[in-house]
């Protein structure tokens, strides 16, 4: 099978199908993080089998400072807007019951894995077949699609909008660390303030 065919199978089988299976109830909603972990392990295994180097999927320290300087303003602006929304309108979603260990999981496992899946690996496989020009469409759409399982339109829309920016940033810097940093900060603030 061609590399292009492999990419189609990866995108449909590992990015789209799990979302559909959760939506229709074949995979219970409560297993969404286990599903993320399994998909993540399969993608990591795929990268290992293809002998993909760390630098090819964004594990780059040489441009970390410029990447952080670039992503920091948007991260700060979105953080301030989230806090202001919470201050004036209160929580949109009651997340008060979320245990502290969830935040630890979110910081160290969920967010870095999401950024690897939806930014760095997607960019890498599209680049393999000279389709990286479509990254700014495919990556945010797949990322927003993953959030459809929450049955909350504002969550999907916000995921799409920030996903476009994160994808643009990744395309410019190829740095997984800066994207993960921004995602962690904004995700924690959004969950803690009940925006998402």
N, C-alpha and C positions, 0 to 999 in steps of 0.2 A: 504494500500500500504506500502511496505517496506521503510526503511530509504534510501536505495540505490536508489529505484525508485523515491523518493522525490528529491534526489540530481540530478538525470538525468533530471527530469522535471525543476528544478531550473536552471541548467546549460543551457539546450536547450532553455527554455522559457524566461529566463531573461538575459542570457549572449550572446547567439547566435542569436536567433530570432530577437531582435531589430536591430542588425547589418545588418542582411539580409534585413529587412524591409526598412532600410535607404538606403542600396545599390541599391535596386530595385525601390526606389522612392515612396513606399507606405507611409513611414514616410519621410517628406521633410528633407533635410540635415540641414536646418536652425533650425530644432527642435531637434537637437542632444543633446543639453544640457538639454532641457526639458525631453527628453527620459532618459538621465542619471539620472535626478532627480526622475522620476517616478520609474525607476528600483531600484534606491537607496532606495526609500521609501518602495517599496515592499520587498526588502531584509531586511531592518531594521524591518519591520512588522513581517517578518518570524522569525527573531532573537528574537523579543519580545515574539511572540507566543510560541516559543520553550524555552523561559526562559533562553536564553544564557546570561551569565554574561559578564560584560565589560572586565574582565581579559581574558576570553576565546577568545575574538576577538581582543586582542592586546592593550587594554587600560591599559598598565602597566607602572607605574612610577618607580618601584623598580629597574629596570635594564636600565633605560633611559640613564644614563651617559655612561655605557659600550657600549650600542647600538649606541649612537651618535659617540663615539670614533671609533667604527668599521666602520660606514658608511661614516664618514667625509672624509677619504682619497680618496675614489672613487668619492665622490661628488665634491671634490676640483679638482681632476684630470680631470673629465669630464667638469667641469666649465671652467678650463683653456684651455682645448682642443677646447671647443666651441668658446671661445673668440679669440683664435689664428686662428681658421678657419675663423671666421668673419673678423679678421684683414687682413688676406692674401687673402681671396676669396670673401669677402662681403657676403651679405645676400643671402641665397638660395631661400627664400620665402619672399616676401614683406609683413611684418606685421606692417608697419608703421601706418596703419589706425586703429589698434586695440585701442579702448578707454581705459582709465585708469580703469574704473569700471570693465572691463573684468579681469584685473589682481587681483583686490580685490575679485571678484567671484572665480577666479582660486585658489587663496591662501586659502580662508576660506571655500569654498564649494566644488568645482570641485575636487581638488587634494585629500583632506581628504576622500571624498566619493569614488573616484577611488581606493584609497589604501584599504579602508574598503571592497569594492566589490571584487577587484582583488587579494588581498593578505589575509587579515585577515579572511574574511568570507569563502572564498574558502578553506583556510587551515582548518578552523573549521569544515566545513561540510565533508571534506575528512577524517579528523581525526575521525569523528563520525562512519565511516564505515571501519576504519583501512586502509585507502588508502592514508594517508598523504605522503607516499613515492613517489606518483605520482604528488605531488604538484609542484615540480620544472619543470614539463612538462606542466601540465594543466594551472597553473596560468599565466606563460608568454605567452603561446599560446592564451589563451582567451584575455589577455591584448593586444597583437599584433593584434588579430582579430578585436578588437574594433577600432583600428586605420586604418583599411582597408577602412573605409568610406571616408578617405581623399584622396584616389586614388593617393597615393604617396609612392612608394616602399621604399625609404630611411627612411621615417617616420615609416613604419611598421617594417623594419629591426632594426632600432634604438630602437623602443619600445620593440621588442623581446629581444634584447641583454640586455638592461638595466632592462627589466622585469625579466630576468633570475637572474641577480644579486640581484635585490630587493627581489625576491622570496627566494633566498638562505639566504639573510640577515634575512628576516622575519622568515624563518624556524629555524634559529639559535637563534633569540632573542624574537620572538613573541611580538614585540613592534611596534605598529602602529604609534607612534609619530615619531620615528627615520626615518621610511620609508616615512612618509608624509613630513618631513623636507627635505629629500634628493630630493623627487619628486618636491616639491615646488621650491627649489633652481634651480635644473636642468631644470625644465619646464619653469620658468621665463626667465632664461638665453637663453634657446633654442628659445623661442618665441621672445624675445627682439632682439636677434642677427639674427633672420630669418632662423635658422637652421631647425626648425619645424614650 
